Amino acid sequence: MKAVDSHLLTLLKKSSQFVVPIYQRVYSWQESECAQLWSDILRAGKNDKLGAHFTGSIVYVAKDQSTNTSSEPDLIIDGQQRVTTVILLLAALAERLGGLPEDQREPWNGFSPKKIRSRYLLDEDEDGDRQYKLILSQGDKDALISILQGVEPKTNASTRVVDNFNFFRTQLADPQLDLAIVCQGLDKLVVVDVTLTRNVDNPQLVFEAMNSTGKKLSQADLIRNYVLMDLSPKQQEKLYTAYWRPMELDFAGSDESQFDQFARHYLTIKTGDLPRLGDIYDAFKDHAADFTAGDETIQTLVVELAQYARRYCAIALGKEIDHKLRQAFKDLDQIKADVVYPFLLEAYTDYELGTISRDELLEIVQMVTSYIFRRAVCRTPTNSLNKTFAGFSDAVRKGQYLDSVKAHFLSMKSYRAFPSDAEFRSALLTTDLYNFRRRSYFLRVLENHGRKEHVTIEDYTIEHILPQNENLSNDWKAALGEDWQEIQQRYLHTLGNLTLTGYNSEYSDHPFAKKRDMDGGFKDSPLRLNKGLGQLDTWNDTEIETRAERLAQEALKIWTRPELPDDVISELRQSRTESGFTIEDHPNLLRPARRELFEHLSNETLALDPAITQHFLKLYVAFKAETNFLDVIPQKVRLRLSLNIPLETLHDERELAYDVSGKGHWGNGPTEVELNEQSDFAYVMGLVRQAYEYQMGGE
């Protein structure tokens, strides 16, 4: 790698052609960035004492030394935004100078329309694409070529190239502008010219280093560059056109973070680990290295990634073509249940493969929706859901797909349990649903369940039948009785007192009878949620409870809990790879004192949470919540405890634990600590608890 200071115009002049590889992101400088460059150029041009203006670096892979006689281009790795913008300014300047009288067309030596075009914009000895000094990628390419040819670019082109070219046209059209100053400023632009040698330097490492500061690239940019950068240009073009570009189009119009989320779910499926949002790119590189370590290629990886991306877009971005599935996926999106996507991506894959039918997939999606929604209504903590669904597919039996999904849902205990009908009903009757994050979804589904003609609830607002006003009218106080304050406080935001109306402002705090009988009142309401209100004489705690019970029973029919006979659940719960090992297979645990110590450890560990399970394996004993957080390796003189928590995260003031991540070892954790009869059991148990809490609390 060579790095030298160079005048930008000299660099453009000496290069036969710069090409922006297809894996680079599109030209994206905004007008504010162009305005800043324009201001810098004018300032440099006006200041005779300023010999140069530094404007960043240009990193490119140079053509092979052995092929200098060919017209192979230089591939820009970093700096394409800057180079493109200067090219646009030069094109606009050549156009402006070309419109002046002959004797005014070279305001500064070397800056006539002809010299600008022949030195910095075009190579007149070449034909076709080879004649252009800069070739951009995909959608930007045609717009820039039109400009370099002196042809008016299409105004409907979705590219910043056209917008920024017109910006410079406008600046140069100022009759008060001294064009010589612009030329002098351009002539002073200096960059760090960083040349990489093909097959010697690693463009990906340089690219990552150059983009470690400034505007951060998205995970999609980084991953795209990683999978394409080391391929030949021909392979890049083929893979990008066939797979990556269609994937980009699938994500077009969605938030940039959607691809990051997809990549996280994909990696969860493929690696079994849930990467942190900031670590997705690094996790992908590790996965790619493992994937290609055998006979697989990076091309195969891109094909697989594209397949999962298409499924993700069907589930998460409304691209599903089947109406019923699309509505089910929309419901998932409404309740913000993206934590379930790793499992549903696998289920959707099995649907595409014909392992399950459309109706079975639909039932699974509805089951998942019910699980998430019931837990939300019951105010069950959500911090473990990511890991719950990351490993959900491990419980699925392909030959008994639907039943095994039901069995796993029904087998989950404690913080992961599927709320029962009684728990769901109780929460529906008492929970504050007015300040419930998913209230719009709840009321929409409750209103439209079973309807052929759906009601758009966005046309309505939420109405408190019993008003929120603390200063209730005498009519309301009389209806509620002497305990009116307590009744209002208890029932105000609950299901029985909430409905939808298009007449919220008209209803105001009026007495119930007026709300019922006015034009557009409850008697006239076409909404199912208001069924029966028009026939009531009064509105009090009894009527609120009655209505709440009716609506709760409707909700129980919509957000159902799966059912399965106990014997089927028991059979499906058996591990698909049942170990068959017991404590008898570990002679180091059979000595009385050692067995007592192990049982003490086992009892204390299992007491951390009812969902924790113990598994005797050939070499160690595993304790699992979502996955192994503690593995006990029995040895003659000690129990070696493998903790699934990084050493640097563990609070271990006595420094008893040690890092084994770079060594061969039994167990799943990167950290180990020893336990024997002389150890401070309570202290070591505190380390075990941290490993459990790390697994359950980490994202």
C-alpha positions, 0 to 999 in steps of 0.5 A, a space after each residue: 500500500 502506498 500513500 502520498 499527498 496528491 493534487 486531486 486534479 492530477 490524480 484524475 488526469 493520470 488515471 485512465 478511469 476510476 470505477 466505483 464497484 457495484 458493492 459500494 453504496 450509491 452516491 449520497 452527498 446532500 446539498 449541504 455537503 456540496 455547499 460546504 465543498 463549494 465554500 471551501 473551494 471559493 475560500 482556497 481560490 481567494 486566498 493567495 497565501 493558501 497553497 493547498 486545501 486538504 479534502 480527505 483521502 482517495 483509496 483505490 485498487 490500482 491496475 496490475 503493474 503487468 497490465 499497464 498497457 491495458 485499459 484496466 480501471 482503478 477501483 475506488 474503495 473509499 472517497 467516491 462521494 468526494 470524487 463524484 462531487 468534484 467531477 460534477 462541479 467540473 462538468 458544470 464548470 465546463 458547461 458554464 465556460 462553454 457558454 461564454 464568449 471565445 476570449 473568456 472561456 479560459 479564466 485560469 490556465 488549464 481551465 477551458 471547456 476543452 481542457 477540463 473535458 479532455 483532462 478530467 472528464 473524458 478520455 477521447 482516445 477511448 470508446 464506449 464506457 472506457 471514455 469516461 474518467 469515472 463510472 458509477 454503480 447501478 442507478 447513478 451510472 446513466 445519470 453521470 454519463 448523460 452529464 459527461 456527454 453534455 446531454 440533459 439528464 432525465 429529471 425523473 432519475 432517482 439519484 443525487 447526481 442530477 440534484 447536485 449537478 444542478 446545484 453547481 449549475 446554479 452557483 456558477 450562474 451567479 453573474 457576480 461570481 469570479 470563475 477564475 477563483 473557482 478554477 484556482 480553488 479546484 487546482 488547490 484541492 489536495 488528497 491523500 492518494 492511497 494505492 492498493 496493490 491487487 492480490 497483495 493488500 486486503 481491500 476489505 481491511 483498509 475499507 473498514 479502517 477508512 470507515 471507522 470514523 465519520 458517517 457510519 456505513 450501515 450493516 448492509 453496506 458492510 456485509 455487501 462489501 465483505 461478500 463482494 469485494 474479494 471477487 473478480 469484477 465479473 463475479 461481482 457483477 453476476 452475484 450482485 445482479 442476480 441476488 444482491 440487487 433483488 434483495 436491495 429492491 425487496 428492502 427498498 422503501 423500508 427503514 435502513 435498520 430493517 436489513 440490520 434486523 434481518 441479518 441479526 435474525 438470520 445469524 441467530 438461526 445459523 449460529 444459535 447465538 443472538 448478536 448484539 445490534 452493534 456486533 452484527 457485521 463482526 458476527 456475519 464475518 465469523 459466520 462467513 468464515 465458518 461457512 466457507 471453511 469447508 466446501 461451500 463458497 461465498 456465492 452459496 452464502 449470498 444465495 442463502 442470504 437472499 432466500 432468507 431475505 425474501 422470506 423476511 420481507 414476506 413476514 416483516 415488510 408486507 411482501 407476502 402474496 397470500 392474503 391470510 398470511 399477509 394479514 397474520 403477519 400484519 398483526 404480528 407487526 402491529 404488536 411489535 413481535 419481531 422477537 419471533 422472527 428467527 422461529 418464523 423464518 424457519 417455519 416459513 422455510 419449511 412451508 416453502 419446502 412443503 413440510 407444512 401447509 399454508 394453514 399449518 403455518 397460519 395456525 403457528 403464526 396465530 399461536 405465536 401472536 396469541 402468546 405475545 399478546 396474552 403476555 403483554 396484557 398480563 404484563 409479563 416481562 419481555 426481556 427473555 423473549 429474544 432467547 426464547 424464540 432463538 432456540 424455539 425450533 430445537 423443539 420442533 419435530 418435523 413429522 409432528 410439526 404443529 403438535 410439537 409447536 403446541 407442546 413446546 408452548 404448553 411446556 414452558 414454565 415460569 417467566 416463559 409460560 403461555 398465560 392461561 385463560 384464567 390469567 388472561 381473563 383476569 388481566 383483561 378485566 383489571 388492566 389499564 388498557 387505555 395506556 396499553 401500547 397495543 390498544 389500537 391493535 386490540 380494539 381493531 381485532 376485537 371489533 373486526 373479528 368475524 366481520 366480512 366488511 372490516 371497520 377501519 378504526 383509524 376513523 374512530 377515537 377511543 371513548 371513555 364511557 364513564 368520563 375521565 374528568 375528576 369533577 364528574 357531574 351530579 348525574 354521573 355521581 348519582 349513577 355511580 353512587 356514593 363511592 363514585 370516586 373509587 369506582 371511577 378510579 378503579 374502572 376508568 381505563 379498563 376494558 369495560 369502560 372503553 369503546 370507539 366512536 366518531 363523536 368523541 368531542 360531541 360526547 364530551 362528559 355528558 351523562 350516559 343517557 345523552 351519549 346514548 340518545 344523541 345523533 350518532 349516540 350509542 343507539 345509532 352506533 354500527 360498531 360491535 364494540 357498542 353492542 347493547 349500550 343503546 339498550 341500557 338505562 344507566 352506566 355504573 360499575 355493574 354494567 362496566 363489569 358485565 360488558 368487560 366480561 362479555 368482551 373478555 370472553 370474545 378475546 378468549 376466542 380470538 387469542 386462544 391458547 393451544 390445547 393438547 392432551 397431557 400424554 401427547 405433551 409428555 411424549 413430545 417433550 422427550 428430548 430428540 437426542 435423549 442422553 440416557 446418562 445419570 449420576 451413576 455415569 459420573 463416578 467422581 460424583 458418587 463419593 458421599 462428600 462430593 455427592 452432597 456438594 453436587 446436590 447442594 449446588 444442583 438444588 441452589 441452581 435449580 432454585 434460581 428459576 422453575 424453568 431451569 433444567 438439569 441434564 446428565 451428559 457423558 462428560 458433564 452435567 448441564 444446567 439450562 434456562 434458554 441454553 446452558 449457563 452452567 456446566 459441571 465437570 466432575 473431577 477427582 479433587 474438585 468440581 470444575 464449573 463452566 460459566 457461560 459468561 465472559 470473564 470481563 463481564 463477571 463481577 469476581 472481586 476475589 478473581 477466582 474465575 479464569 478465562 478458557 475461551 482460547 483453550 480446549 475445554 469441556 463445557 460451553 462457557 468461556 469462563 471457569 471456576 473451581 468448587 470443592 468442599 473447602 470453597 466458599 460455596 455462597 461466593 461461588 454460587 454468586 458467580 453461578 447466579 451472574 451467569 444465569 442472569 447474564 443469559 436471561 438479561 442480555 440482548 
